[in-house]
Amino acid sequence: MSEITTVGLDLAKNVFQVHGADARGGVVFRKKLRRAAVLEFFGKLPPCLVAMEACGGAHFWGRELTRLGHDVRLIPPAYVKP
């Protein structure tokens, strides 16, 4: 399994989409996570860059993931690929 360097997190109310990529941009994993499982999942990952769309709940999740050692970046909604 390749080393994960970047994780994209799509926030929602109940089910979050997570996409992990390696240094070359190749897909390492794609997962659906329930809200309760997000912190447990990211706690098991090595520290990496986490990108998420800036929205109402993004600052909360950003603080929580930063506490776990990840580097969190919020990106404007205009730059989020559907």
ROFI-213107 format. One record per residue (C-alpha): residue number from 0; residue in one letter; x, y, z. Coordinates in Angstrom, 2 decimals, m for minus. Example, Ala and Ser with C-alpha at 12.3 -4.5 7.8 and 13.67 -1.06 7.14 Angstrom:
BEGIN
- 0, A, 12.30, m4.50, 7.80
- 1, S, 13.67, m1.06, 7.14
This chain:
BEGIN
- 0, M, 0.00, 0.00, 0.00
- 1, S, 1.35, 3.44, m0.93
- 2, E, 2.03, 6.05, 1.70
- 3, I, m0.88, 8.48, 2.05
- 4, T, 0.16, 12.12, 1.67
- 5, T, m3.13, 13.89, 0.92
- 6, V, m6.68, 13.21, 2.04
- 7, G, m9.76, 14.93, 0.64
- 8, L, m12.70, 15.10, 3.03
- 9, D, m16.20, 15.90, 1.80
- 10, L, m18.27, 17.02, 4.77
- 11, A, m21.96, 16.22, 5.09
- 12, K, m24.53, 15.78, 7.83
- 13, N, m24.20, 12.05, 8.42
- 14, V, m22.04, 10.29, 5.81
- 15, F, m18.65, 11.79, 4.86
- 16, Q, m16.68, 10.85, 1.75
- 17, V, m12.92, 10.39, 2.19
- 18, H, m10.40, 10.13, m0.65
- 19, G, m6.73, 9.31, 0.03
- 20, A, m3.93, 9.93, m2.46
- 21, D, m0.20, 9.23, m2.53
- 22, A, 2.59, 11.66, m3.52
- 23, R, 2.05, 10.96, m7.24
- 24, G, m1.68, 11.64, m7.02
- 25, G, m2.70, 8.00, m7.28
- 26, V, m5.77, 6.80, m5.42
- 27, V, m4.94, 4.88, m2.26
- 28, F, m8.45, 4.57, m0.86
- 29, R, m12.01, 5.87, m1.13
- 30, K, m14.35, 5.43, 1.82
- 31, K, m17.70, 6.45, 3.20
- 32, L, m17.60, 7.26, 6.90
- 33, R, m20.35, 7.94, 9.37
- 34, R, m19.91, 11.04, 11.53
- 35, A, m19.05, 8.98, 14.62
- 36, A, m16.25, 7.11, 12.81
- 37, V, m14.38, 10.11, 11.35
- 38, L, m12.08, 10.87, 14.31
- 39, E, m11.33, 7.20, 14.89
- 40, F, m10.38, 6.76, 11.21
- 41, F, m8.13, 9.84, 11.10
- 42, G, m6.55, 8.87, 14.42
- 43, K, m5.19, 5.72, 12.76
- 44, L, m3.73, 7.58, 9.75
- 45, P, m0.20, 8.96, 9.80
- 46, P, m0.07, 12.79, 9.81
- 47, C, m0.93, 14.08, 6.33
- 48, L, m2.47, 17.00, 4.47
- 49, V, m6.26, 17.06, 4.76
- 50, A, m8.19, 19.27, 2.32
- 51, M, m11.85, 20.10, 2.78
- 52, E, m14.35, 22.60, 1.44
- 53, A, m14.78, 25.67, 3.63
- 54, C, m18.32, 25.46, 4.99
- 55, G, m20.15, 25.84, 8.28
- 56, G, m18.74, 22.73, 9.96
- 57, A, m15.28, 22.81, 8.38
- 58, H, m13.68, 24.85, 11.16
- 59, F, m14.83, 22.39, 13.81
- 60, W, m13.50, 19.40, 11.88
- 61, G, m10.31, 21.30, 11.07
- 62, R, m9.61, 21.88, 14.78
- 63, E, m10.33, 18.25, 15.62
- 64, L, m8.07, 16.89, 12.85
- 65, T, m5.30, 19.34, 13.77
- 66, R, m5.36, 17.94, 17.30
- 67, L, m4.66, 14.53, 15.77
- 68, G, m1.53, 15.90, 14.02
- 69, H, m2.86, 16.47, 10.51
- 70, D, m2.23, 19.59, 8.41
- 71, V, m5.70, 20.90, 7.51
- 72, R, m6.40, 23.20, 4.55
- 73, L, m9.77, 24.73, 3.82
- 74, I, m10.40, 25.46, 0.17
- 75, P, m13.04, 27.78, m1.34
- 76, P, m16.16, 26.05, m2.68
- 77, A, m15.41, 27.38, m6.18
- 78, Y, m12.27, 25.18, m6.33
- 79, V, m13.92, 21.96, m5.17
- 80, K, m14.27, 19.43, m7.95
- 81, P, m17.76, 17.88, m8.01
